[in-house]
Amino acid sequence: GRRSAREGTMESAGGFASNAAPSPDMSAESVLRSLAPECAPAVVARLRRERVWLAADLARLDKEDLRDLGFNMLERSRVLAWARSVAVPPPAPPDRSRATSSPGGARTPGGVFGAEFENFLPRRRRSGFMDEDPGLARSTSQQIRLERVEQQADFWCSLASSWSSPLVTRCRRAIEGVNLREVRESLLESLFDLSHERVKEVYECMVAEEDTEARSDAAAAPAISVSQLRQGLAQYGLPEPNGDALHQLLEAVVESKGACIQLAEFETILSRLTLAQLVMLLEGDQRTGPRGVAFAASKLFVVDYGVRTFEALEVASDRFRRFFFGHRPPPQARSDPPNVRWVHMKGLDLTLLLALSVKYSLHPLAVEDTIEQAPSKADRHGPHYFLTVEGLCLSGLASEAQPVRVRGYHVAVFAAGPPTSDTVISFAQPDASFAEDWPDDWPAGLTATAAAGGLAAAEADGWASKIRSALSQPLSRARERRADYFLYKVLDVCTDEIMIVIRAYIARLGWLEGRLHAMLHKWPRNCLSEVMLIRRQLYVISRRVRGLQRAVRKLIDDRDLSLGLNAYLQDIIEHMDEVTDDCERLAAKCGAMAEEFDRARERERERRKHVRREQTRRQEMKRSVQADRQNRTLFVLTVVTTIFTPMQFLSGVYGMNFVDEAGTPTIPELLWKQGYRYFWMVVSGYLTLAILVAVTLTYCSNCAGGSSSSDESSGNTYSDDEESGSQPAGYATDSILAQGV
């Protein structure tokens, strides 16, 4: 639905047309645009803060009040002159008979989607997404009549069924055969673009083709004929209606028989016929496929909230048509601003998304970004805002002893802009690009889940549950604000979830660092792999946060939005700067931990190398000692042998039994009288001399061997120190022991 309360325009700088003066039933901002089109945005923002919503409230203000609000002298004179020209009734107490309130502020359920409110004049079509334009102006009677026609869901569905070519079949073929990569060109812009700019463009093209001479009243408002209506329907892919369907359509929509079709009526015909196709397609799938009304209704929830009310509306199967074709109720009190309606869709269903885009006249570029899950961005399409967020959240409970598991989700939000700011439409989806963008080493089963969707529907919708819980509180600040504040709440919740992820990484890295300091080189290699993985993940988080910062700064640059939200948005920027700094700090910490582990491993390799070298040296020294001992033994044996060999020679010579014939020994010394004594004297002298010589040689050999061993030992030590460099202090004991051995 689109709004239809229109006001007159200022005829000149000094006065107004007699039949176009603003009515006290209009909104205060609408009156200001007529009386003071150059009014500063700060004045409009002050009106909102002071809760001056209706023109009647504005008319009750005096000169001092207008001065306090920021009006200049000329603007005050115009407003006061207008206030004197209109009759303003005293403020009436709120009508409690129409809706009762519980002590907590929640309204009891009543007629929620399609009820009629004749006492609320002028009636406004409650989308919040169609900018007020003089070309869509309707009289009060025409407005009420068209809104009653628009809410006749059964009439429009039966009309679409009785068309010359069934519209539902055509719609099903168009949706099933669409390529999602080209959804805007092939589907949105050609069949379902019912934005204000497009409808007005089509209508003005048909008006321009009309022969102005054929119009009976040149001063009448632009209008098109029935033949041009067929042409306009054809531009949206609607076939030409048969006679009965066309007769029923004109009889219900056109005010008088034979009259031409005005822009508001053309808009009603286009929107309701297109919406009827999509609603009937959803209802038909209940019989032909796994989807249906119950499936589509389960993906939607609707919340109407205001200062005094909070009502969660269930889009059940029996209320499905009433939701799409009906309009929301007015506020409980005339002095209250209109309630804000929040429509939330869990997951993505193309047919249901198209139905919402037709109902609320969403821009095709924004719908395309919702389908394709555009990166974080903020845009303004006409009077409404569009925001996308690539969010991150923890999967499961965070524990420092377990690796951090992160999942991605995508948020798309449409919010009505000023002056009403009364509608919010949001979509929550698992992030389709998260599996490719996010470095991870989950097990194969979880990786397959990530590739299929990345996140359970309940986890992707967690941010919406938090906002819904905040809105349900009777004293919630969010219930006092409008749709622009809802954008801040979405950004705030998504930023808080990213900060929770960062805190989980801080705890996990602290735990890993503690183990590194305790284990050093024994630190498991899977911990090093996890640290390097966390480093890559932090880069992805930092990149996504930077995209979100650009979106927030773009909202801050919008003067209409940032008037009352500048401090809140600046707070989000500060939180994002903190997240970016934490990502950089943690990434540097991951690099430092990896370097520390490498240094510990290098020290351990050097220590092991030194231990192996010392072991080799000890073995060589042991073999050298054994060889020296053996050499000494051989030396002693050699000396002893050398000493006793001459004695053995003498003993052998004089022990030979050479005798003559008479038996007398032939060796002369054997015949000496003192020969035996002489033998031992010679042997004793020889032994004495040999022992002295042996002792002298042994002493000289030991002195020469000791000096050479010390020189060799000092030379080896110098070469070892020169080769290995300065060793750690822990190696001194091993070196001393080795040298001692």
Secondary structure, 3 states (H helix, E strand, C coil): CCCCCCCCCCCCCCCCCCCCCCCCCCEHHHHHHHHCCCCCHHHHHHHHHCCCCEHHHHHCCCHHHHHHHCCCHHHHHHHHHHHHHCCCCCCCCCCCCCCCECCCCCECCCCCCCCCCCCCCCCCCCCCCCCCCHHHCCCHHHHHHHHHHHCCHHHHHHHHHCCCCCHHHHHHHHHHCCCHHHHHHHHHHHHCCCCHHHHHHHHHHHHHHCCHHHCCCCCCCCCECHHHHHHHHHHCCCCCCCHHHHHHHHHHHCCCCCCCECHHHHHHHHHHHHHHHHHHHHHHHHHHCCCCHHHHHHCEEEEEECCCCEEEECCCHHHHHHHHHCCCCCCCCCCCCCCEEEEEEECCCHHHHHHHHHHCCCCHHHHHHHHHCCCCEEEEECCEEEEEEEEEEECCCCCCCCCCCEEEEEEEEEEECCCCCCEEEEEEEECCCHHHHCCCCCCHHHHHHHHHCCCCHHHHCHHHHHHHHHHCCCCCHHHHCCHHHHHHHHHHHHHHHHHHHHHHHHHHHHHHHHHHHHHHHHCCHHHHHHHHHHHHHHHHHHHHHHHHHHHHHHHHHCHHHHCCCHHHHHHHHHHHHHHHHHHHHHHHHHHHHHHHHHHHHHHHHHHHHHHHHHHHHHHHHHHHHHHHHHHHHHHHHHHHHHHHHHHHHHHHHHCCCCECCCCCECCHHHHCCCHHHHHHHHHHHHHHHHHHHHHHHHHHHHHHHHHHHHHHHHHHHHHHHHHHCCCCHHHHHHHHHHHHC
